[in-house]
Amino acid sequence: MTKKPTQTALPSAPRASAKGSAPAGSVEVPASNRAARAAERRAAIVEAAMEEFIARGFAATRLDDIAKRAGVAKGTIYLHFKDKESMFEELVRIVIVPVVARLTALPPPAGSVRDLIEAFAGNFLKEVIGTRRGDLVRLIVAEGPRFPAVADFYYREVVSRGIAAMRALIELGIARGEIREKDLARYPQILVAPAMIAVIWQSLFARHAPLDAQDMLRVHLDLIFGERRTT
């Protein structure tokens, strides 16, 4: 069973206007309460969409099933999202983009570049492997070729940011003499390859051959930086 990632606050719905009077005999609901309820419904829809996407895949998920799981009318979904793709994009923004933003906002390295890369990759493994974030990444890998708009969005919001951060660290490592292979800067994907292998392996083969992702990362970095010296 996968554990759920820390819930991220959803954007609040627009505040309703306080102008106008309520019909005779009715009690006017404060605009702040209406906005809060709208935000709760949006959060319920996004949560239901995540469960449906993970359980059924992007192609097979129906808005009717999302509405039923969220406990709302199907028409309510269209008050918040124009289609299934925009709903999936919202999931990526809420569940995955903040993780990438935290990881790529690491402070300038006071120690070695390897230390910073280990921290980056280690946090990625902790935040993604065995969580619903990992489920979403695997879903994009599996269905992205059939839905290029979804893949393009994910590349723009997630992959390009991670690649840029890795390239910057590689260039720093080359400048400091920590990385000898200068062509690595042309292929920063190599640096994060173990993390992606771990995400995919976890869902497909872990029951046959459990993978120690942290140790694989150590071996991988030994190949790039050389083995750590022991004192």
CORQUIUR-V90461 format. One record per pair of residues at least 12 apart in sequence whose C-alpha atoms are under 10 Angstrom apart, sorted by the first residue. I is the first residue (numbers start at 1). J is the second residue. Records with the same first field share a line. If there is no record, write none. Layout:
BEGIN
I=J / J
END
This chain:
BEGIN
1=130 / 131
2=129 / 130 / 131 / 132 / 133 / 134 / 135
3=129 / 130 / 131 / 132 / 133
4=130 / 131 / 132 / 133
5=95 / 96 / 127 / 128 / 130 / 131 / 132 / 133 / 134
6=95 / 127 / 131 / 132
7=43 / 47 / 94 / 95
8=43 / 93 / 94 / 95 / 96 / 98
9=39 / 43 / 94 / 95
10=39 / 40 / 42 / 43 / 44 / 46 / 90 / 93 / 94
11=39 / 40 / 42 / 43 / 94
12=35 / 36 / 37 / 38 / 39 / 40 / 42 / 43
13=32 / 34 / 35 / 36 / 37 / 38 / 39 / 40 / 41 / 42 / 80
14=31 / 32 / 34 / 35 / 36 / 38 / 39
15=31 / 32 / 33 / 34 / 35 / 36 / 38
16=30 / 31 / 32 / 33 / 34 / 35
17=30 / 31 / 32
18=30 / 31 / 32
19=31
38=76 / 79 / 80
39=80
41=70 / 71 / 72 / 76 / 77 / 80
42=70 / 72 / 76 / 77 / 79 / 80 / 81
43=70
44=66 / 67 / 69 / 70 / 71 / 72
45=63 / 66 / 67 / 68 / 69 / 70 / 71 / 72 / 76 / 77 / 80 / 81 / 87
46=66 / 70 / 77 / 80 / 81 / 87 / 88 / 90 / 91 / 94
47=66 / 69 / 70 / 91
48=65 / 66 / 67 / 68 / 69 / 70 / 71
49=61 / 62 / 63 / 65 / 66 / 67 / 69 / 70 / 84 / 87 / 88 / 90 / 91
50=66 / 87 / 88 / 91 / 92 / 95 / 132 / 133 / 135 / 136
51=66 / 69 / 132
52=65 / 66 / 69
53=66 / 88 / 135 / 136 / 139
54=132 / 133 / 135 / 136 / 138 / 139
55=135
56=139
57=136 / 139 / 140 / 142 / 143
58=84 / 85 / 88 / 136 / 139 / 140 / 142 / 143 / 144 / 146 / 147 / 150
59=84 / 143 / 146 / 147
61=84
62=84
63=75 / 77 / 78 / 83 / 84 / 87
64=77
66=84
85=147 / 149 / 150 / 153
86=150
88=136 / 150 / 153 / 154
89=149 / 150 / 151 / 153 / 154 / 157
91=133 / 136
92=133 / 136 / 137 / 150 / 153 / 154 / 157 / 158
93=154 / 157 / 158
95=132 / 133 / 136
96=127 / 128 / 132 / 133 / 134 / 136 / 137 / 154 / 157 / 158
97=154 / 157 / 158 / 159 / 161
98=158
99=123 / 124 / 127 / 128 / 133 / 158
100=120 / 123 / 124 / 127 / 157 / 158 / 159 / 161 / 162 / 165
101=157 / 158 / 161 / 162
102=120 / 123 / 124
103=117 / 119 / 120 / 121 / 122 / 123 / 124 / 161 / 162 / 165
104=120 / 161 / 162 / 163 / 164 / 165 / 166
105=120 / 165
106=119 / 120 / 165
108=169
109=169 / 172
112=172 / 173 / 176 / 178
113=169 / 170 / 171 / 172 / 173 / 174 / 176 / 178 / 179 / 225
114=169 / 170 / 173 / 178 / 179 / 221 / 222 / 224 / 225 / 228
116=169
117=165 / 166 / 169 / 170 / 191 / 192 / 221
118=214 / 217 / 218 / 221
120=162 / 165 / 166 / 192
121=191 / 192 / 194 / 195 / 213 / 214 / 217
122=195 / 213 / 214 / 217
124=192 / 195 / 196
125=194 / 195 / 196 / 198 / 199 / 213 / 214 / 217
126=214
128=195 / 196 / 198 / 199
129=195 / 196 / 198 / 199 / 200 / 201 / 202 / 203 / 213
130=198 / 199 / 202 / 203
131=199
133=199
134=196 / 198 / 199 / 200 / 202 / 203
135=199 / 200 / 202 / 203
137=154 / 196 / 199 / 200
138=196 / 199 / 200 / 201 / 202 / 203 / 204
139=200
140=154
141=196 / 200
142=200
159=189
162=188 / 189 / 192
163=187 / 188 / 189 / 190 / 191 / 192
164=188 / 189
165=188
166=185 / 187 / 188 / 189 / 190 / 191 / 192
167=184 / 185 / 186 / 187 / 188 / 189 / 191
168=185 / 188
169=185 / 188
170=182 / 183 / 184 / 185 / 186 / 187 / 188 / 191
171=183 / 184 / 185 / 186 / 188
172=185
173=185 / 225
177=225
178=224 / 225 / 226
179=224 / 225 / 226
180=224 / 225 / 226
181=224 / 225
184=224
190=220 / 224
191=217 / 220 / 221 / 224
192=217 / 220
193=217 / 220
194=213 / 214 / 216 / 217 / 218 / 219 / 220 / 221
195=213 / 214 / 216 / 217
197=211 / 213 / 216
198=210 / 211 / 212 / 213 / 214 / 216 / 217
199=213
201=213
END
